[in-house]
Amino acid sequence: MALHAMKPSELAKKVVNKEDLFILDVRTEDAFEDWKVEGENFEYKNVPYFDLIDGVEDIMDDLPKDKEILVVCAKEGSSIMVGDMLSDEGLEVSYLEGGMKAWSEHLEPVKISDLNNGGELYQFVRLGKGCLSYMVLSGGEAAVIDANRMTNIYTDFAKEKGVTINHTMDTHLHADHISGGRALAEETGGSYWLPPKDATEVTFDYQALEDGNTIKVGDTNIDIQALYSPGHTIGSTSFVVDEQYLMTGDILFIDSIGRPDLAGKADDWVGDLRTTLYERYQNLSEELIVLPAHYMILDELNDDGSVQEKLSVLYAQNHGLNIEDEDEFRRTVTENLPPQPNAYQEIRETNMGQITPDSEKKREMEIGPNRCAVR
Amino acid sequence: MTIQTDVQLDAKGLACPMPIVKTKKSMKDLEPGQVLEIQATDQGSTTDLKAWADKSGHQYLGTNESDGVLYHYVRKADEEKAETSHPNTVDNKDLESLGDDAVVIDVRESAEYAFGHIPGAISVPLGELEERMNEIDASKDVYVVCRTGNRSDMAAQKLAENGYDKVYNVIPGMSEWNGDTEKAK
């Protein structure tokens, strides 16, 4: 049997379509434990490749005969080795092209909607890490919100759509992934916008995002309104796009809320977080559709692969928006928090321009799941 | 210090899984207790090598990086005898309480010594003991240490045979050492 290569984009379709798949992950147990390809109907077996160097006979009985098998490793080399051995045993298997590294960097563009006056809104779903970024397109122009490090994906997409990226903006200083906002603005000649309160230690020039700013995309006037909403970071800013969509950054997710501790200031910021969630957002139209900067679990993915929900639904269903007691709220968001994201300090320093790791190092810093939420 | 090893493996420029595949192969030809140096450029090789060694019973000693090359050190699993026969022994705590005056001879391999030893300990790998015995002052109390007390037992016997009458085997040794350690520069 021949060994097939599966591209990250093909795997992404399987995740979104909730297909069946058997994943043989040949990384170390620690790596698998920490982070893997998540799929609702995926089954897993983890055997480090170095246990299979002398042969795969021992695991043949554990592999399904009636299910598609994908071998996954960190970069692809080991999965090819193991995949070849399984093929020699007569199994029909694939390996993940580029491994977890490529999976972590894959962005799946999902159209959220057409906008008034002929614009479009796309969500870029980073399935390997749970990061969400956005492109607002209108009248030949585009703005990218919370861009990831892989800027070529946005420039290629803009080219395909025939638009020029004039603005990139970050809702806050990210701690879980390296922002592509500044690099993308440099490449496209656009402006990079950041909330000034998150930018007190940055080493570069930027456009200050202030409460009430309106940024226009295209001559058809798609407005992006900045709404100061501290809590996850002191500068966290939300955007209202085209009067229909609320981009909440890492403040409010579909099934959870932001954590206030990644800059070491949980106790200071918990009050801001509560005010934002329980007052500022309450004053907005309940019809707004929330578009967060992350998702944590597959249940938050809609059938079309997008992550979005009406604000009114979140007020009814999201536990983090329904904690009446202030002390209980404080405890929820400051105690028993999940571990902090891999290399989050270095990631913050990179996003502030204080350190400039090479691309291999950047990849390594982003390895692992994101952990920005409290449930 | 230069780390002396029994065998060197050049896995530079090779991507995963090759560094581990080659390491596994080289390991087969080593005698128990010998140390393999693996030169690799694949950044992932450190974690993988450590996980592999832990699982297969070999001893991962550590990794140095220089000019973009990783130098990994792994010691092949050794047979451990349960009993030692040199009569004079001290335990780790005894040695710790002696402080700086004690002459401590570390008879582990140079790579083991390099990645963590008792400050002031002199490195004399068991295999070099015979030819370097004259470096050890016979008029002093001599404490011999290794990882678990086995190799130091053999070394202590050898020293005793050669007229060292104040030789102590430290049991168990570095595997359970809680005092200060330092790394070789």
Chai-1 contact restraints between the chains, C-beta under 6 A:
chainA,res_idxA,chainB,res_idxB,connection_type,confidence,min_distance_angstrom,max_distance_angstrom,comment,restraint_id
A,T28,B,A51,contact,1.0,0.0,6.0,A-B,restraint_1
A,Y49,B,P17,contact,1.0,0.0,6.0,A-B,restraint_2
A,F50,B,I20,contact,1.0,0.0,6.0,A-B,restraint_3
A,F50,B,W52,contact,1.0,0.0,6.0,A-B,restraint_4
A,I53,B,V21,contact,1.0,0.0,6.0,A-B,restraint_5
A,I53,B,K24,contact,1.0,0.0,6.0,A-B,restraint_6
A,A74,B,G44,contact,1.0,0.0,6.0,A-B,restraint_7
A,K75,B,C16,contact,1.0,0.0,6.0,A-B,restraint_8
A,G77,B,A15,contact,1.0,0.0,6.0,A-B,restraint_9
A,G77,B,C16,contact,1.0,0.0,6.0,A-B,restraint_10
A,G77,B,P17,contact,1.0,0.0,6.0,A-B,restraint_11
A,S78,B,C16,contact,1.0,0.0,6.0,A-B,restraint_12
A,S78,B,P17,contact,1.0,0.0,6.0,A-B,restraint_13
A,M81,B,P17,contact,1.0,0.0,6.0,A-B,restraint_14
